[in-house]
Amino acid sequence: RTFLLQPGQTPEAQHTMVRETLAGLMTPVLPPFYRIFMSGIIPGTDTQLGPWFYAPYLTSVVTPTFFGFLVGPSYPNRRKDGQLGGLVVEKCKFLQESGCKGLCLHQCKLPAQQFFQEEL
């Protein structure tokens, strides 16, 4: 809250703050583990063998347990292509608590997507 109330804060600065927070929550151990077992990236090389076939499903199973505090009640389901790995979020807890789509977008959705694309 203090960060948001500071004058001159930009959406980019908000995204950076959230990405750094996510990185801190994941500890230094989880990103390399995720890269190997979910993305199929071989450490120390630019070789990528994945993403592995089980990655979307495993993510949809893990998310309700470990990120329920943020996304609220959710459960795995099938994706649009019929494969396992979808996730239904019943009511986004962050959006419900903040009551603001802008906060949802800049303090959760976009930074989390960027974090997963760039760091994991």
C-alpha positions in Angstrom: 0.0 0.0 0.0 2.8 2.4 0.9 4.4 1.7 -2.5 1.2 2.6 -4.4 0.7 5.8 -2.5 4.1 7.2 -3.3 4.0 10.0 -5.9 5.1 9.2 -9.4 4.8 5.4 -9.3 4.4 3.8 -12.7 2.8 0.5 -13.8 6.3 -0.7 -14.8 7.6 0.1 -11.3 4.6 -1.8 -9.8 5.3 -4.8 -12.1 9.0 -4.8 -11.0 8.1 -4.7 -7.3 5.7 -7.6 -7.7 8.1 -9.7 -9.7 10.8 -9.1 -7.0 8.3 -10.2 -4.3 7.4 -13.4 -6.2 11.1 -14.1 -6.7 11.6 -13.8 -3.0 8.7 -16.1 -2.2 10.1 -18.8 -4.5 13.5 -18.7 -2.9 16.6 -19.4 -5.0 15.9 -23.1 -5.1 12.5 -23.2 -6.9 13.3 -21.4 -10.2 16.0 -23.9 -11.3 13.9 -26.8 -10.2 10.9 -25.4 -12.2 13.1 -24.8 -15.3 14.3 -28.4 -15.3 11.2 -30.3 -14.4 8.5 -28.1 -16.0 10.1 -26.2 -18.8 12.7 -28.8 -19.8 15.6 -26.2 -19.8 19.0 -27.7 -19.2 21.0 -25.7 -16.7 24.1 -23.9 -18.1 23.0 -24.3 -21.7 20.4 -22.7 -24.0 18.9 -26.1 -24.7 15.2 -26.5 -24.0 13.6 -29.9 -24.3 10.2 -28.9 -23.0 7.8 -27.8 -21.8 7.1 -31.3 -20.7 3.7 -32.8 -21.4 2.8 -33.0 -17.7 3.7 -29.3 -16.9 0.2 -27.8 -17.4 -1.5 -30.5 -15.4 1.0 -30.3 -12.5 0.7 -26.5 -12.4 -3.1 -26.8 -12.2 -2.9 -29.2 -9.3 -0.3 -27.2 -7.4 -1.8 -23.8 -7.8 -4.9 -24.3 -5.6 -2.7 -25.5 -2.7 0.2 -23.1 -2.9 -1.4 -20.0 -4.4 -4.9 -20.2 -2.9 -4.1 -17.3 -0.6 -3.8 -15.1 -3.7 -6.2 -16.5 -6.3 -8.9 -17.8 -3.9 -10.9 -21.0 -4.4 -9.9 -22.8 -7.6 -9.8 -26.3 -9.1 -8.2 -28.1 -12.0 -10.2 -28.8 -15.2 -9.6 -29.3 -18.9 -8.2 -26.7 -21.2 -10.0 -25.5 -24.4 -8.1 -28.2 -26.4 -9.5 -30.9 -24.1 -6.2 -31.7 -22.4 -5.7 -31.6 -18.6 -4.1 -28.5 -17.2 -6.8 -25.9 -17.0 -7.6 -24.1 -13.9 -10.9 -22.5 -12.8 -10.7 -19.7 -10.4 -14.1 -19.3 -8.8 -13.6 -15.8 -7.4 -10.3 -14.1 -7.6 -9.4 -13.2 -4.0 -7.1 -10.4 -5.0 -9.7 -8.7 -7.2 -12.4 -9.3 -4.6 -10.4 -7.8 -1.8 -9.1 -4.8 -3.8 -12.3 -4.1 -5.7 -10.2 -2.6 -8.4 -9.5 -4.0 -11.9 -6.4 -1.8 -12.2 -4.8 -3.2 -9.1 -5.7 -6.7 -10.3 -4.0 -6.0 -13.6 -0.9 -4.2 -12.4 -0.4 -5.9 -9.0 -1.2 -9.5 -9.9 -2.0 -10.6 -13.5 0.6 -8.9 -15.6 3.6 -9.1 -13.2 2.8 -12.8 -12.5 2.7 -13.6 -16.2 6.0 -11.7 -16.8 7.6 -13.5 -13.9 6.6 -16.9 -15.2 7.7 -16.1 -18.8 11.0 -14.4 -17.9 12.2 -16.1 -14.8 10.8 -19.6 -15.0 
